[in-house]
């Protein structure tokens, strides 16, 4: 009986140690994730000006546009000047009518108006 009681106490201590450790680790990982998201968070607005936005902003704001395609948009813009119409975005390699239509309401050509 004495052995069983010691084993139970030991098991309880191990269990409580594990629970405490898990709780501490979870707390640290959650607070670290909160800090990361607030430090590196980029605010994605509802609309993006494709004539002035950075590649990172374009990639985050436009559905179906990743980092590479966003750089292509900027390269096109630098080579050909500002976009005059939303449809002109289709002249960028890899951007088709479906991508333009999916993002039509998000795209601005000037600050304030479409």
Backbone torsions as a table, in degrees:
resi	resn	phi	psi	omega
1	UNK	NA	-40.1	179.7
2	UNK	-61.9	-40.3	178.7
3	UNK	-64.7	-41.0	179.5
4	UNK	-64.2	-40.1	180.0
5	UNK	-66.0	-42.5	177.7
6	UNK	-63.9	-42.6	179.5
7	UNK	-61.7	-42.0	179.2
8	UNK	-63.0	-45.5	178.6
9	UNK	-61.3	-44.0	179.6
10	UNK	-62.8	-45.4	179.9
11	UNK	-61.9	-40.2	179.0
12	UNK	-65.0	-42.3	178.6
13	UNK	-63.0	-43.4	178.7
14	UNK	-62.8	-44.8	179.8
15	UNK	-59.8	-48.4	-179.1
16	UNK	-65.0	-37.2	176.5
17	UNK	-61.6	-45.8	-179.7
18	UNK	-63.3	-43.6	178.8
19	UNK	-62.3	-45.5	179.4
20	UNK	-63.4	-41.9	179.2
21	UNK	-64.6	-44.8	178.7
22	UNK	-61.5	-42.5	179.8
23	UNK	-64.0	-42.1	179.5
24	UNK	-65.3	-43.5	179.1
25	UNK	-64.2	-41.2	178.9
26	UNK	-64.0	-42.2	179.3
27	UNK	-62.8	-43.4	179.5
28	UNK	-65.3	-44.4	-177.7
29	UNK	-68.2	-35.9	178.4
30	UNK	-68.2	-44.7	-179.7
31	UNK	-68.5	-33.8	176.4
32	UNK	-66.6	-39.6	178.6
33	UNK	-65.6	-39.3	177.9
34	UNK	-63.0	-43.4	179.5
35	UNK	-64.4	-42.9	179.2
36	UNK	-60.7	-47.1	-176.1
37	UNK	-65.8	-35.7	-179.6
38	UNK	-76.6	-31.1	179.6
39	UNK	-76.1	-41.9	-173.8
40	UNK	-105.7	8.3	-177.6
41	UNK	-71.2	132.6	174.8
42	UNK	-111.0	127.6	-177.3
43	UNK	-76.4	120.6	177.6
44	UNK	-95.2	120.4	-179.1
45	UNK	-87.8	166.9	-179.7
46	UNK	-66.8	-34.3	-179.9
47	UNK	-126.7	152.4	-177.9
48	UNK	-134.8	135.7	177.2
49	UNK	-84.0	110.8	-176.3
50	UNK	-73.3	-8.7	177.8
51	UNK	-91.2	-12.5	-177.6
52	UNK	-130.6	-15.1	-173.9
53	UNK	-70.0	149.8	175.2
54	UNK	-75.0	165.2	178.5
55	UNK	-60.7	-40.4	-179.1
56	UNK	-63.7	-42.9	178.9
57	UNK	-65.5	-42.6	178.6
58	UNK	-61.2	-45.2	-178.4
59	UNK	-63.3	-35.9	-179.5
60	UNK	-80.0	-33.5	-173.1
61	UNK	-87.2	-28.6	-174.1
62	UNK	-102.6	128.2	179.1
63	UNK	-70.7	127.5	179.3
64	UNK	86.3	5.4	178.8
65	UNK	-115.7	114.4	177.7
66	UNK	-97.7	-168.7	-176.7
67	UNK	-62.1	-43.4	-178.4
68	UNK	-65.0	-46.1	-179.2
69	UNK	-66.7	-35.3	177.5
70	UNK	-63.8	-40.3	175.9
71	UNK	-65.3	-34.7	176.2
72	UNK	-64.7	-38.5	177.7
73	UNK	-62.2	-44.3	-179.5
74	UNK	-66.7	-41.5	178.3
75	UNK	-61.5	-42.8	178.2
76	UNK	-61.9	-44.8	-179.2
77	UNK	-61.7	-41.3	179.9
78	UNK	-69.7	-33.9	-178.3
79	UNK	-80.6	-35.9	-172.6
80	UNK	-113.6	-2.0	-177.3
81	UNK	88.8	-176.9	-177.8
82	UNK	-62.9	151.1	174.0
83	UNK	-71.0	132.4	178.6
84	UNK	-97.1	-26.5	176.8
85	UNK	-134.3	158.1	177.5
86	UNK	-66.8	-36.7	-179.4
87	UNK	-62.2	-27.7	179.0
88	UNK	-60.4	-22.2	177.8
89	UNK	-60.1	-25.8	179.1
90	UNK	-67.7	-14.2	177.4
91	UNK	-74.8	-13.3	175.5
92	UNK	-77.5	128.8	-179.9
93	UNK	-54.2	129.0	177.0
94	UNK	91.6	-4.6	177.5
95	UNK	-110.5	118.0	-178.3
96	UNK	-111.2	-176.9	-178.9
97	UNK	-58.9	-36.2	-178.5
98	UNK	-64.9	-42.0	178.9
99	UNK	-65.1	-41.7	178.8
100	UNK	-62.5	-46.7	-179.3
101	UNK	-63.5	-40.2	179.4
102	UNK	-62.3	-29.4	-174.7
103	UNK	-109.4	2.9	-173.8
104	UNK	-49.5	-44.2	-177.0
105	UNK	-74.9	-12.5	-179.5
106	UNK	-94.6	-17.3	-171.1
107	UNK	-91.0	130.2	172.3
108	UNK	-116.9	147.4	175.5
109	UNK	-102.8	-24.1	175.2
110	UNK	-137.3	165.4	177.8
111	UNK	-74.5	114.3	175.8
112	UNK	110.0	-32.7	179.6
113	UNK	-132.0	159.0	-179.7
114	UNK	-83.3	NA	NA
